[in-house]
Amino acid sequence: MDTCDTIDSVSKLNTFQKVTIKAKVMDKSPPEQLSTKSKSLTKADVVVADSTGSIKLTLWEQVIEQIEVSKSYLMKSLTVREFDNNKILSSSQDSAFEEVDDIGHVKFENQKSLHDSMTVTADILSVNCQTINNCVSCRKNLPPVNSDIPTIKCLHCGIRQRIASIATSYKCEIVCNTQKGHKTFFIPNRVLQSSDITAGLTSADQIEDCLLQQPKITLSLSNAFVTHMQTCNMPSTSDDTTDSCSSEPPKSVSIV
């Protein structure tokens, strides 16, 4: 079994050391072409996070297409680098990426977005809200809960726990009608908990019904992820990226 380093431990390592981490991809920049004297290279930056923190990872060449936002990976043989006095990670020719089960809650610290944010006004056409039960020990996803049994065992760490003590979170996939057509967006648990629209709701059914009852909604986006949302009853403007009734969204948001 591979021994994984934690993200917070990377800051204590020397540059050019090799590390293996298991982390979730939280953000990804568009690919960028770089030219050297001998060849052209493609790079993209991502932000990855685990339960101890988050860090920027630079991806090179073919591996860029393998990595998707919101998925978790076992990332082997990454190189520790330093930029602006901060430790970062970089892929290399011997790096390997293996998709794994969602690692659960992560510590996503305030970092500058890797791309420009966007605000759209939309009508929600459909909602799929999923309930996620997390182990109180390892924070990974638990199997489906049987309400007839008072306890449940985590398949990842082997800990048995009371069902009443497990942490429940939600994530939503919504299909919206925007001025640019039908678009699919994802609402993380933290946004569902903090938004005036859905805060305090305690089931996936309640969240789905509540979102579908909104006549129009303003969404602040980072990639396809919603970072802020509010109701909007005023007509949308001709510019799909701005809206007169939207408040200034937070500059950063924790996503789980």
C-alpha positions as CSV (number, residue, x, y, z in Angstrom):
1,M,0.0,0.0,0.0
2,D,1.3,3.4,-0.9
3,T,2.3,5.7,2.0
4,C,0.8,9.1,1.5
5,D,2.1,12.5,2.7
6,T,-0.4,15.0,4.0
7,I,-0.6,18.4,2.3
8,D,0.3,20.3,5.4
9,S,3.5,18.3,5.7
10,V,4.7,19.5,2.2
11,S,5.6,22.9,3.7
12,K,8.3,21.2,5.8
13,L,9.9,19.3,2.9
14,N,12.8,20.4,0.8
15,T,12.4,21.5,-2.8
16,F,12.7,18.7,-5.4
17,Q,11.7,16.0,-2.9
18,K,9.2,13.5,-4.2
19,V,5.8,13.0,-2.5
20,T,2.7,11.0,-2.8
21,I,-0.7,12.5,-1.7
22,K,-4.3,11.5,-1.9
23,A,-6.4,14.6,-2.5
24,K,-9.5,16.1,-4.2
25,V,-9.2,18.6,-7.1
26,M,-10.9,21.8,-6.1
27,D,-10.0,24.2,-9.0
28,K,-8.4,24.0,-12.4
29,S,-7.1,26.6,-14.8
30,P,-7.4,26.5,-18.5
31,P,-4.4,24.9,-20.3
32,E,-1.6,27.3,-21.3
33,Q,1.0,27.0,-24.0
34,L,4.6,27.8,-23.0
35,S,7.4,28.0,-25.6
36,T,11.1,27.3,-24.9
37,K,14.1,27.4,-27.2
38,S,13.6,23.7,-28.1
39,K,9.9,22.9,-27.8
40,S,6.4,23.9,-26.8
41,L,4.9,22.7,-23.5
42,T,1.4,22.7,-22.1
43,K,0.7,23.4,-18.5
44,A,-2.3,23.9,-16.2
45,D,-2.6,24.7,-12.5
46,V,-5.0,23.0,-10.1
47,V,-5.7,23.4,-6.4
48,V,-5.9,20.1,-4.5
49,A,-7.0,19.6,-0.9
50,D,-7.1,16.9,1.7
51,S,-8.2,17.0,5.4
52,T,-5.1,19.0,6.4
53,G,-5.0,21.8,3.8
54,S,-4.8,22.8,0.2
55,I,-1.9,23.4,-2.3
56,K,-1.3,24.4,-5.9
57,L,-0.2,21.7,-8.2
58,T,1.2,22.4,-11.7
59,L,0.3,19.7,-14.3
60,W,2.3,19.2,-17.5
61,E,1.4,17.8,-20.9
62,Q,-0.8,14.6,-21.2
63,V,-1.7,14.4,-17.6
64,I,-3.8,17.6,-17.8
65,E,-6.6,15.8,-19.5
66,Q,-6.7,13.1,-16.9
67,I,-7.6,15.4,-14.0
68,E,-11.1,16.6,-13.4
69,V,-12.4,19.1,-10.8
70,S,-14.3,17.5,-7.8
71,K,-12.7,14.1,-8.3
72,S,-10.2,12.5,-5.9
73,Y,-6.9,11.0,-6.9
74,L,-3.9,9.1,-5.5
75,M,-1.1,11.3,-6.9
76,K,2.3,9.6,-7.0
77,S,5.8,11.0,-7.4
78,L,5.0,14.7,-7.4
79,T,7.9,17.1,-7.0
80,V,8.0,19.8,-4.3
81,R,8.8,23.2,-5.8
82,E,8.8,26.7,-4.4
83,F,7.2,29.8,-5.9
84,D,6.9,33.3,-4.2
85,N,8.2,31.7,-1.0
86,N,5.4,29.2,-0.9
87,K,5.7,25.4,-1.5
88,I,3.8,24.1,-4.5
89,L,3.8,20.7,-6.3
90,S,4.5,19.8,-9.9
91,S,4.0,16.7,-12.0
92,S,6.9,15.1,-13.8
93,Q,7.4,12.3,-16.3
94,D,7.3,9.7,-13.6
95,S,4.2,11.0,-11.9
96,A,1.1,8.8,-11.8
97,F,-2.5,9.7,-11.1
98,E,-5.1,7.1,-10.0
99,E,-8.7,8.1,-9.5
100,V,-10.0,6.9,-6.1
101,D,-13.3,7.1,-4.1
102,D,-14.2,10.6,-2.9
103,I,-12.0,11.3,0.1
104,G,-14.8,13.2,1.9
105,H,-14.5,16.6,3.7
106,V,-11.4,18.6,2.9
107,K,-9.8,21.7,4.2
108,F,-10.0,24.2,1.3
109,E,-8.2,27.3,2.5
110,N,-8.8,30.7,1.0
111,Q,-6.9,30.8,-2.3
112,K,-7.2,33.1,-5.3
113,S,-9.2,31.5,-8.0
114,L,-7.3,30.1,-10.9
115,H,-9.6,31.8,-13.4
116,D,-12.1,34.6,-13.6
117,S,-15.4,34.2,-11.8
118,M,-18.8,34.6,-13.6
119,T,-22.3,35.5,-12.5
120,V,-25.3,34.3,-14.3
121,T,-29.1,34.7,-13.8
122,A,-31.0,31.5,-14.6
123,D,-34.2,29.5,-14.2
124,I,-33.6,26.2,-12.5
125,L,-35.2,23.4,-14.6
126,S,-34.2,20.3,-12.7
127,V,-32.3,19.4,-9.5
128,N,-30.6,16.3,-8.3
129,C,-29.6,16.5,-4.6
130,Q,-27.6,13.7,-3.1
131,T,-27.2,13.0,0.6
132,I,-23.7,12.1,1.7
133,N,-23.1,10.4,5.0
134,N,-19.5,10.7,6.3
135,C,-17.6,8.6,8.7
136,V,-16.9,10.4,12.0
137,S,-13.4,9.0,12.0
138,C,-11.9,9.1,8.5
139,R,-14.6,11.4,7.0
140,K,-15.0,9.2,3.9
141,N,-18.4,8.3,2.5
142,L,-20.3,5.6,4.3
143,P,-22.5,3.0,2.6
144,P,-26.3,3.5,2.4
145,V,-27.8,3.7,5.9
146,N,-30.3,1.1,7.0
147,S,-32.7,2.8,9.4
148,D,-33.6,-0.5,11.0
149,I,-30.0,-0.9,12.4
150,P,-28.7,1.7,14.9
151,T,-25.1,1.4,13.8
152,I,-23.1,1.3,10.6
153,K,-19.5,0.2,9.8
154,C,-17.2,2.3,7.6
155,L,-15.8,0.2,4.7
156,H,-12.7,2.4,4.6
157,C,-11.4,2.5,8.1
158,G,-13.5,-0.3,9.7
159,I,-14.9,1.9,12.5
160,R,-18.5,1.1,13.6
161,Q,-20.5,4.1,14.7
162,R,-23.9,5.1,15.8
163,I,-26.0,6.3,12.9
164,A,-27.2,9.3,15.0
165,S,-23.5,10.5,15.2
166,I,-22.6,10.5,11.5
167,A,-22.1,13.7,9.7
168,T,-24.5,14.4,6.8
169,S,-23.9,16.7,3.9
170,Y,-25.4,17.4,0.5
171,K,-24.4,18.2,-3.0
172,C,-26.6,19.3,-5.8
173,E,-26.5,19.1,-9.6
174,I,-28.8,21.6,-11.3
175,V,-29.8,22.2,-14.9
176,C,-30.5,25.8,-15.6
177,N,-31.9,27.8,-18.5
178,T,-29.5,30.8,-19.1
179,Q,-29.1,33.3,-21.9
180,K,-26.5,30.9,-23.3
181,G,-28.8,27.9,-23.3
182,H,-29.2,25.0,-20.9
183,K,-26.2,24.7,-18.5
184,T,-25.4,22.2,-15.7
185,F,-23.9,23.5,-12.5
186,F,-22.9,21.9,-9.1
187,I,-23.7,23.4,-5.7
188,P,-21.4,22.1,-2.9
189,N,-22.6,21.5,0.7
190,R,-21.0,24.7,2.1
191,V,-22.9,26.9,-0.3
192,L,-26.2,25.0,0.4
193,Q,-25.6,25.6,4.2
194,S,-24.6,29.3,3.9
195,S,-27.2,30.5,1.3
196,D,-30.3,32.2,2.5
197,I,-32.3,30.1,0.1
198,T,-31.4,26.6,1.4
199,A,-29.9,27.2,4.9
200,G,-31.6,25.1,7.6
201,L,-33.1,22.6,5.2
202,T,-32.6,19.0,6.5
203,S,-33.2,16.7,3.6
204,A,-32.4,16.3,-0.1
205,D,-36.1,16.4,-1.0
206,Q,-36.5,19.8,0.8
207,I,-33.5,21.2,-1.0
208,E,-34.8,20.1,-4.4
209,D,-38.3,21.4,-3.8
210,C,-36.9,24.7,-2.5
211,L,-34.6,25.3,-5.5
212,L,-37.3,24.4,-8.0
213,Q,-39.7,26.9,-6.4
214,Q,-37.3,29.9,-7.0
215,P,-38.7,32.0,-10.0
216,K,-35.2,33.1,-10.9
217,I,-31.8,32.7,-9.3
218,T,-28.4,34.5,-9.5
219,L,-25.4,32.2,-9.4
220,S,-21.7,33.1,-8.9
221,L,-19.6,30.5,-10.6
222,S,-16.1,29.1,-10.5
223,N,-15.9,26.7,-13.4
224,A,-19.2,24.8,-13.1
225,F,-19.2,25.1,-9.3
226,V,-21.6,27.5,-7.6
227,T,-19.8,29.7,-5.0
228,H,-22.7,32.0,-4.1
229,M,-26.4,32.1,-4.9
230,Q,-29.4,34.3,-4.2
231,T,-32.9,34.8,-5.5
232,C,-33.5,37.4,-8.2
233,N,-36.9,38.7,-9.2
234,M,-35.7,41.5,-11.5
235,P,-35.4,41.0,-15.2
236,S,-31.9,39.8,-16.3
237,T,-29.6,42.2,-18.2
238,S,-28.4,41.6,-21.8
239,D,-25.0,40.6,-20.4
240,D,-25.1,37.0,-19.0
241,T,-22.0,37.6,-16.9
242,T,-23.5,40.4,-14.8
243,D,-26.7,41.1,-13.0
244,S,-28.1,44.2,-11.3
245,C,-29.8,42.4,-8.5
246,S,-26.8,40.2,-7.4
247,S,-24.8,41.0,-4.4
248,E,-21.0,40.9,-4.4
249,P,-20.1,37.2,-4.0
250,P,-17.4,36.2,-1.5
251,K,-13.9,36.3,-2.9
252,S,-13.3,32.8,-1.7
253,V,-15.4,29.9,-0.3
254,S,-14.7,26.6,1.3
255,I,-15.9,23.7,-0.7
256,V,-16.4,20.2,0.5
